[in-house]
Amino acid sequence: MKENPLDLFSAETGQSAERMPSRPLADRMRPRSLSEFIGQTHLLGEGKILRRAIETDQLVSMIFWGPPGIGKTTLARIIAQETKSDFYDISAVTSGVAEVRKIIEQAKSNREKRSSRSILFIDEIHRFNKAQQDALLHSVEDGTILLIGATTENPSFEVISALLSRCRVYKMEPLSEQELGVILDRALEQDEYLKSSHIVMAADARKVLLTLAAGDARNVLTAVELAAQLAKPDIEGTRSIDRALIEEAIQRRTLLYDKKGDYHYDTISAFIKSVRGSDPDAAIYWLARMLESGEDPKFIARRLIVLASEDIGNADPHALMVATSAFTAVTYIGMPEARIVLAQATTYLASAPKSNSSYLAIDEAITEIRDEIPGQIPLHLRNAPTNLMKDFGYAAGYKYPHDHGGFTEQEYFPAEAKKRVYYRPTENGIEKRIKERLIQLWPKRKR
């Protein structure tokens, strides 16, 4: 759909407290220029890379990657207006190759007849499949269109490499509470509907709004508009917004989370690293974040089982039992009670002594086995269930350790294999005792 850059930010008139505007506040308050844009100072601050590119009109196709409500669409429109480009705006959810090709043909005509540049903005570009993304390649390559894509998903996984190589990726961040406060104040001061509603917002209501918005300007503006509608005017016509009204309007913080996307993997990574780092407080924080976001508790429990062996191991063998018991309990009872089980397992594992010696041992052994020809299994280590096998020497010379007080030295490696040390116990927890015993049993092996 083509839009005239001069009409992108047409103001709505005739707003009043009695008659709600037809457009949402978030749309009415869209910035019209770079000077009005709030946030992303790492890209748009004075002298920063994207600001310089816009001001000097030295643009390349680009992808804005970041969470919702931070201005990706608005910035694309501002770029079109600042550079006097024709602007086409589509959503990958509702548009297909046919519409893209139609826009490309129009862009060719614009360039040939008016020497005009065309910007194609594709919202949620990660929803285009490979064939749909392929349709953009040639036109981006030859400059027929300047592509601006917006995505909440990691472009490394969701955008094909051929298209990614033709674009500059800009990582955009959630807005800070201070930045959200500037946007809120601007709306209260400039929007005709809110001004005519005579809004008075309590300090604690403002604080909870900016906190619960979770870096999303759209959340702030939507909530304050709804609160203004819910607030009843007093005798003087003033509409007071208190904390209770804001909480009713916003309901609860919408945590940014996708069970199959970046936030899913980033959050579980932060959780596991907190447990591995022996910080039970941080681990509980990330656990709460995941549970509040709707993460599958069994997924969390499975990851704790892996961690119990990978990062704790024999420093505290009980860790694996705790983790597997937690998974069983979570499977039996489900949420919300499963949160208690997960909290117990998390705090135990985070507080336990740590060792990755078993994990390193198996990986080192597997690597060497893959790189070498496997040696023959020594005859004395083989079973001999038949007389024929005994005649061939199977099991001959094997020393049964229990006949020697529980241990007797003999060869357990293949004859062709070097006598390597894979397991190197740490000095942590129970593993310290294990190390001392192994040194006593195998004094020639350097651990």
Secondary structure, 3 states (H helix, E strand, C coil): CEECHHHCCCCCCCCCCCCCCCCCHHHHCCCCCCCCCCCCHHHHCCCCHHHHHHHCCCCCCEEEECCCCCCHHHHHHHHHHHCCCEEEEEECCCCCHHHHHHHHHHHHHHHHHHCCCEEEEEECHHHCCHHHHHHHHHHHHCCCCEEEEEECCCHHHHCCHHHHCCCEEEECCCCCHHHHHHHHHHHHHHCHHHHHCCEEECHHHHHHHHHHCCCCHHHHHHHHHHHHHHCCCCCCCCEEECHHHHHHHHCCCCCCCCCCCHHHHHHHHHHHHHHHCCCHHHHHHHHHHHHHCCCCHHHHHHHHHHHHHHHHHHHCCHHHHHHHHHHHHHHHHCCCCHHHHHHHHHHHHHHCCCCCHHHHHHHHHHHHHHHCCCCCCCHHHCCCCCHHHHHCCCCCCCCCHHHHCCCCCCCCCCCCCCCCCCCCCCCCCCHHHHHHHHHHHCCCCCC
